[in-house]
Structures are given as structure tokens and as C-alpha cells.
């Protein structure tokens, strides 16, 4: 097992945690915030667009194409994803670039019983 995976399991939960043992109250609260943020279809589309973008980060102008909501609504959804700990943001001149927080994605994968390698390969949990 990799060093980063060991650390992740100490911070979150063991693989397949939903099936092997109850979550702690703190872990459940943290994961619920992340899952609730991703439960909205627009936020899930935005998160997916950022996660799959070349280089692992994307500008608002890159990810809002094809999303059928106004720019202020896109900004609101991105703020919800940032507040949930799923995205980071960095202002560069007049644009804001977003990136997925790797630990957040990995902890969701562990919670649901998939490794990040399984997730990247499209293997169902």
C-alpha cells in the first residue's frame, strides 16, 4: 500500500468504509458536505469539467461553456464546491483558475470503496 494511501486512510476511513464499519461523526459530517455539494447536476458538471481538463486546472471561461446557467450562477456553484473543500482557486490577472483538491477526490473514492486508480480506469466501486 502506498504511503499516501496509508495517510488518506488515517485521515478518512478504510477502503469500503460504508460496508466495513460505521463512520465517525466528524468523518460523516465532512463527507456529507462534499456529497451534498456534488449532488447538484450543475456542480457535478463543473467539477467533472475541471477534473478532466488538461493540466488538472481550468479557467471559468473553459468550464462554463455548455452549462445552461448564467455566469453569476456558475460562480455561485463554484463557490459551493470551494467551500465544501472540493476545489481550490487562484486568480491570474482577470481570470480565476480552479483545480480539484486531490485529497478530497481520493477521500470520496475511499469512502465509496474505490481506489483513485479504479476511478481513473472507470472501474465501478
Beta strands, then each sheet from edge to edge (+ up, - down):
strand 1: 57-59
strand 2: 87-92
strand 3: 95-100
sheet 1: 1+ 3- 2+
end
